Structures are given as structure tokens and as C-alpha cells.
């Protein structure tokens, strides 16, 4: 059995594929999706969204937005999303380094939540690009 997975950002539709399963990073934890899942709406978190299409596992880095699950379709409306082959690994590594530096010696004006989210986004991009397991 399969279902349709659609992943879009405000700028573009990244994918519309028939898939057999998906793992979606929701704000409050991972959601596993298989065909005939009960309807559900959730906030999209920061992380790696993985899915299986034509027997192959694929991954994307996603950040923020919403997820709508229906028995035959999943729509992910992400604030930001990148396919693994689109990720600039050097840029993601530099973003992760900067976030670590900020968090290692926080000053009084540091927005810790923002720095942690920057770190999570960089880690998700590197994982989706196959640089981290």
C-alpha cells in the first residue's frame, strides 16, 4: 500500500511522490506515517524527514511549518526544506560551528533559543546530506 507525500515551501513544491512510509520530525517528536494513518495535524519541527519511495529511502532537511496527515495523503508545508543533494555542506558545517561558539560562551544578550534552533537546523542539514549519522 502507498500514499501520496507532498512537501512544499512558500517558494516551491519539493516533492509529490507515492511512498510506502515516512518519518516526520514534528515539534513534539517524530511521527511515523504509513498508509491508512488516522487524520492528524501537527506542527513541523526541525530535523530530517525521511521516506521510502520505490524501495529507496530518501531524506530532506526541514524546518518549521505544519503537517496534515490523511489516510491516503500527507502534506508538509515547511517554512524551509532542502533535498539532500541541494545542501551546501560547507555552509552547514560553518553554521554549526558558529552556533557551538555562541552557545559555549553565551553573553547576556544571547538569544539561546535562536542559537539552539540554528544548531538544530545545521545538524539536520548535515544529517540529510549524509555527513552525520
ZIUR-V682795 format. One record per helix or strand of 3 or more residues. SS is the DSSP state (@ for helix, = for strand). FROM is the first residue (numbers start at 1). TO is the last residue. Records with the same first field share a line. If there is no record, write none. Layout:
BEGIN
SS: FROM-TO  FROM-TO
END
This chain:
BEGIN
=: 3-8  13-19  21-26  29-34  40-44  46-53  56-70  73-83
@: 84-86  89-104  112-128
END
